[in-house]
């Protein structure tokens, strides 16, 4: 009676989310709004890993700044 099966299921779900989002990001690399939406989905999936969540949020902010969407950017 351990949490191992649940942990494996959670990890598998996260890996699948990352792989699917990565594929979709490549498909939408010319569409900044869709790209940011996909990155936000990934950031939400990392709520239990603050460092990775911050990495995706920082990446989103850089895209917003690059596109001149300063009101959407999160400043460090």
C-alpha positions in Angstrom: 0.0 0.0 0.0 2.2 2.8 -1.4 1.6 5.9 -3.5 3.8 4.5 -6.2 1.0 3.5 -8.7 -0.6 7.0 -8.3 2.8 8.7 -8.7 3.5 6.7 -11.9 0.1 7.6 -13.3 0.7 11.3 -12.5 4.2 11.3 -14.1 2.8 9.5 -17.2 0.1 12.2 -17.5 2.7 15.0 -17.2 5.0 13.4 -19.8 2.1 13.0 -22.2 1.1 16.7 -21.6 4.6 17.9 -22.3 5.0 15.8 -25.4 1.7 16.9 -26.9 2.2 20.5 -26.1 5.7 20.4 -27.6 4.3 19.0 -30.8 1.6 21.6 -30.9 4.1 24.4 -30.2 6.1 23.3 -33.3 2.9 23.4 -35.3 2.0 26.9 -34.1 5.4 28.5 -33.9 4.3 31.3 -36.3 1.1 32.0 -34.2 2.3 33.8 -31.0 -1.1 33.8 -29.3 -1.5 30.0 -29.7 2.1 29.5 -28.7 1.6 31.4 -25.5 -1.7 29.6 -24.8 0.2 26.3 -25.1 3.0 27.5 -22.8 0.4 28.6 -20.3 -1.1 25.1 -20.3 2.3 23.7 -19.6 2.9 26.2 -16.8 -0.3 25.1 -15.2 0.7 21.5 -15.4 3.8 22.3 -13.3 2.1 23.7 -10.2 3.9 21.2 -8.0 7.3 22.2 -9.5 7.7 25.9 -9.1 11.0 26.2 -10.9 9.6 24.6 -14.1 6.4 26.7 -13.8 8.5 29.9 -13.5 10.6 28.8 -16.6 7.4 28.6 -18.7 6.0 31.8 -17.4 9.2 33.6 -18.1 9.2 32.2 -21.6 5.7 33.5 -22.1 6.7 36.9 -20.9 9.6 37.0 -23.4 7.2 36.2 -26.3 4.8 39.0 -25.1 7.6 41.5 -24.9 9.0 40.4 -28.3 5.5 40.9 -29.9 5.0 44.3 -28.1 2.2 43.0 -25.9 3.7 44.6 -22.8 0.4 44.6 -20.9 0.5 40.8 -21.1 4.1 40.4 -20.1 5.0 39.6 -16.5 8.0 41.5 -15.4 10.6 39.9 -13.2 
